[in-house]
């Protein structure tokens, strides 16, 4: 009987990638500039050196002349690091470099003014960016650009109507890998 093992004697095992948490300082700054409170957070769960799952909750709140708006989003993306196509896992010890991500976003919105409107929406989201890392663990900075489209319904006392919101997204996430 012959048994073949798939272990190479000269290769060191690849250590697991670190979980990353961060906050999008771009959305917070943009919200403050427009007179609103906005925050977006991210949790990246590594699957391998090339793949990760991003879970990103965010919220937006603004009130003005007789109107207040609250919106809560939940985004889930599969992320792929492009460097993994060119550099093997043994050489590249951490997730860094350019990435693409795609997934889905769900949104709930509530606007109160002359009437009350509730919005429920779902849609796709895509993103491309670059992760800069500082050390094996610790701080990272991640600028990105993307596109999202939300399709759903607006529910008001007078009835329901369809809703569509699409547009460019910009992000500047600062976080910690542990």
Secondary structure, DSSP 8 states (H G I E B T S, - for coil): --------SS---------EEEEEHHHHHHHHHTT-EEEEEEEEEESSSSEEEEEEEEEEEEE-SS-EEEEEEEEEEEEEEGGGGTS-TTT--S--EEEEEEEEEEEEEEEESSSEEEEEEEEEEEEEEEEEE-SSSEEEEEEEEEEEEEEEEEEETTEEEEEEEEEEEEEEEEEEE-
